């Protein structure tokens, strides 16, 4: 196991064992019904839902190497466990999407950590609208079926604040009882998770989008993020690392049942571990030169 992997594992352990611990492991063999039609006709999810999407990142330098970060993103969800198996046949034509908004802090050439935000998941029975111009890139249409409050997460960044190539960006969030709609999410025994306290974990691989489409810029940057720069108030949009840019990401969305809210110190330790991991990577690169 290399040093970076060890440090990432240490970070995960820190989150799980510091302060008020994450009380339950990630759910396996849970059931998701994208129609909201109950447990019997849902799809068994061995571990995770596959997610893919796009995010607009805005950085504000705050002195030295520090910055504040705002991320605004849209996601599409079409399968589980990377099996290429779409949701049940009776859901053909519909789609599940999500929006994400979060803020936090970071260090250029180090890491960043989210401090607060919101994840909202939508069920759109009409389908085929993700990536379009209705709503926000078609990601917030239909019925909102779940809302999660962001507790933490983060990732490694280069000297311009851009996530490292194929770098893992994580998000930890919680839904209190009533924040999930009934009929969609179940544990393996058929218990509706809408009555439970649920933690969600999202892990995505992030890469810069060099030439975002005009539609992506207009929908996600101009409308969703209320960006006022080039491409939204005249001129042509171009990424400006260190200030604003688009990333594309794909990854996994997992759930844990019956978890209590970890104390802020847990996520602070996670951020410290990421900073240490970043320092290790930079030191290794320097030695290889």
Long-range contacts (C-beta under 8 A, 24 or more apart in sequence): 3-277, 3-280, 3-284, 4-277, 4-280, 4-281, 7-273, 7-274, 7-276, 7-277, 7-280, 8-168, 8-273, 8-274, 8-277, 10-273, 11-269, 11-270, 11-273, 11-274, 11-277, 12-270, 14-266, 14-269, 14-270, 14-273, 15-152, 15-172, 15-262, 15-266, 15-267, 15-269, 15-270, 16-266, 18-262, 18-263, 18-265, 18-266, 18-269, 19-262, 19-263, 19-264, 19-265, 19-266, 20-260, 20-261, 20-262, 20-263, 20-266, 21-260, 21-262, 21-266, 22-199, 22-256, 22-259, 22-260, 22-262, 23-258, 23-259, 23-260, 24-199, 24-256, 24-257, 24-258, 24-259, 25-256, 26-201, 26-254, 26-255, 26-256, 27-187, 27-188, 27-254, 27-255, 27-256, 27-257, 28-188, 29-188, 30-185, 30-186, 30-187, 30-188, 30-193, 30-255, 31-185, 31-186, 31-187, 31-188, 31-190, 32-80, 32-87, 32-184, 32-185, 32-186, 33-88, 33-183, 33-184, 33-186, 34-87, 34-88, 34-91, 34-94, 34-96, 34-123, 34-184, 35-88, 35-90, 35-91, 35-94, 35-123, 35-125, 35-183, 36-123, 36-143, 36-145, 36-181, 36-182, 36-183, 36-184, 37-90, 37-183, 38-183, 39-186, 39-190, 39-192, 41-88, 41-90, 42-88, 42-186, 43-80, 43-85, 43-87, 43-88, 44-188, 45-80, 45-81, 46-80, 46-81, 47-81, 47-252, 47-254, 48-80, 48-81, 48-252, 48-253, 48-254, 49-77, 49-79, 49-80, 49-96, 49-252, 49-253, 50-77, 50-78, 50-79, 50-80, 50-81, 50-82, 50-250, 50-251, 50-252, 50-253, 51-75, 51-76, 51-77, 51-98, 51-202, 51-204, 51-249, 51-250, 51-251, 51-252, 51-253, 52-76, 52-248, 52-249, 52-250, 52-251, 53-98, 53-100, 53-139, 53-248, 53-249, 53-250, 54-137, 54-209, 54-212, 54-216, 54-220, 54-246, 54-247, 54-248, 54-249, 55-100, 55-206, 55-220, 55-246, 55-247, 55-248, 55-249, 56-220, 56-221, 56-224, 56-225, 56-227, 56-244, 56-245, 56-246, 57-161, 57-162, 57-244, 57-245, 57-246, 57-247, 58-225, 58-227, 58-243, 58-244, 59-106, 59-161, 59-242, 59-243, 59-244, 61-242, 62-105, 65-107, 65-108, 65-109, 65-110, 66-105, 66-106, 66-107, 66-108, 67-105, 67-106, 67-107, 67-108, 67-112, 67-161, 68-103, 68-104, 68-105, 69-103, 69-104, 69-105, 69-106, 69-112, 69-114, 69-161, 70-101, 70-102, 70-103, 70-225, 71-100, 71-101, 71-102, 71-103, 71-114, 71-117, 72-100, 72-101, 72-220, 72-221, 72-224, 72-225, 73-99, 73-100, 73-101, 73-220, 73-249, 74-98, 74-99, 74-100, 74-130, 74-136, 74-137, 74-138, 74-139, 74-219, 74-220, 74-224, 75-99, 75-100, 75-139, 76-130, 76-131, 76-139, 77-121, 77-253, 93-125, 93-126, 93-127, 93-128, 94-123, 94-124, 94-125, 94-126, 94-127, 94-142, 95-124, 95-127, 95-128, 95-129, 95-130, 96-121, 96-122, 96-123, 96-124, 97-121, 97-122, 97-124, 97-130, 97-138, 97-139, 97-140, 97-141, 98-122, 98-139, 99-136, 99-139, 99-140, 99-224, 100-171, 102-150, 102-171, 104-154, 106-154, 106-157, 106-161, 107-157, 107-275, 108-157, 108-158, 108-159, 108-160, 108-161, 108-242, 109-157, 109-158, 109-159, 109-278, 109-282, 110-156, 110-157, 110-274, 110-275, 110-278, 110-279, 111-154, 111-155, 111-156, 111-157, 111-271, 111-274, 111-275, 111-277, 111-278, 112-154, 112-155, 112-157, 112-161, 113-152, 113-153, 113-154, 113-267, 113-268, 113-270, 113-271, 113-274, 114-150, 114-152, 114-153, 114-154, 114-171, 115-152, 116-149, 116-150, 117-149, 117-150, 117-171, 117-173, 118-147, 118-148, 118-149, 118-150, 119-146, 119-147, 119-148, 119-150, 119-171, 119-173, 119-200, 119-202, 120-144, 120-146, 120-147, 120-148, 121-145, 121-146, 121-147, 121-148, 123-184, 131-215, 132-215, 133-215, 133-218, 133-219, 136-219, 136-220, 136-223, 136-224, 137-215, 137-216, 137-219, 137-220, 137-224, 143-181, 144-181, 145-180, 145-181, 145-184, 146-175, 146-179, 146-180, 146-181, 146-184, 146-185, 147-175, 147-179, 147-180, 148-173, 148-174, 148-175, 148-179, 148-198, 148-200, 149-173, 149-174, 149-175, 149-176, 151-261, 151-262, 151-267, 152-262, 152-266, 152-267, 152-270, 152-271, 153-202, 153-267, 153-270, 154-270, 154-271, 154-274, 155-206, 155-274, 156-274, 156-277, 156-278, 156-281, 157-278, 160-241, 160-242, 161-241, 161-242, 162-208, 162-241, 162-245, 162-247, 163-206, 163-207, 163-208, 163-247, 164-281, 165-207, 166-205, 166-206, 166-207, 167-205, 167-206, 168-203, 168-204, 168-205, 168-206, 168-251, 169-203, 169-204, 169-205, 169-206, 169-249, 169-251, 170-201, 170-202, 170-203, 170-204, 171-200, 171-201, 171-202, 172-199, 172-200, 172-201, 172-267, 173-199, 173-200, 173-202, 174-198, 174-199, 174-200, 174-259, 174-261, 175-200, 185-255, 187-257, 193-255, 193-257, 196-257, 196-258, 197-258, 197-259, 197-260, 198-255, 198-256, 198-257, 198-259, 199-255, 199-256, 199-259, 200-253, 200-254, 200-255, 200-256, 201-252, 201-253, 201-254, 201-255, 201-256, 202-251, 202-252, 202-253, 202-254, 203-251, 203-252, 203-254, 204-249, 204-250, 204-251, 204-252, 205-249, 205-250, 205-251, 206-247, 206-248, 206-249, 207-247, 207-248, 207-249, 208-239, 208-241, 208-245, 208-246, 208-247, 208-248, 209-239, 209-245, 209-246, 209-247, 209-248, 210-239, 212-237, 212-239, 212-246, 216-246, 217-246, 220-246, 221-246
